[in-house]
Amino acid sequence: SLCHNSVNVICEDNGYLWIGTFGGVSRLNIREGTFRNFQFDSSNPRGLSDNVVLSIFVDSVSNVWLGTGAGGLNLFDRNSGGFRRFLNDPDDPRSLSNNAVFSIFEDRTGSLWIGTNGGGLDMLDRETMEFRHHVNDPNDPYSLSYDEIYAIFEDRTGVVWLGTYGGGINKFDTKRK
């Protein structure tokens, strides 16, 4: 059954529902009505990195990405059934900026946007698997208004909207950068 009754996010993936909870993530086979649960296990380096799953996103090439409350970003490996973890490393400026991932989004160009809690917005370079950071700079009126990104949305004109916790909404015009 479901791994926990407090559900944060639900995402559909080719006949499955991924259900992120406060106790891990459950994958429901819609046709069969069966669950497979993934939970944090400190002895498994390929397991889910944290039981609090806040965001789930299926990208354009069918990768399943999970954002956690304190375990960074997880990429599901369909072949092994395990996860690749992306965590903040204070000694690596190209790592994830913060281990709390509230939102995940892919724009029309295929760029993956990661909204964090306090680390601002990260953009994943899929070739190098490194992150570029965008944060609030009080001296730059064109920087983020706040470093907690809860929601990401791209409108039909290609403008990306970022919803923050405490800093309103930010508009990023992908054409003008």
Salt bridges, closest charged atoms under 4 A:
ASP13 OD1 - ARG78 NH2 3.02
ASP59 OD2 - ARG126 NH1 2.82
ASP77 OD2 - ARG46 NH2 3.25
ASP92 OD1 - ARG94 NE 3.54
GLU106 OE2 - ARG126 NH2 3.09
ASP122 OD1 - HIS133 ND1 2.71
GLU130 OE2 - ARG94 NH1 3.65
GLU154 OE2 - ARG108 NE 3.64
ASP173 OD2 - ARG176 NE 3.46
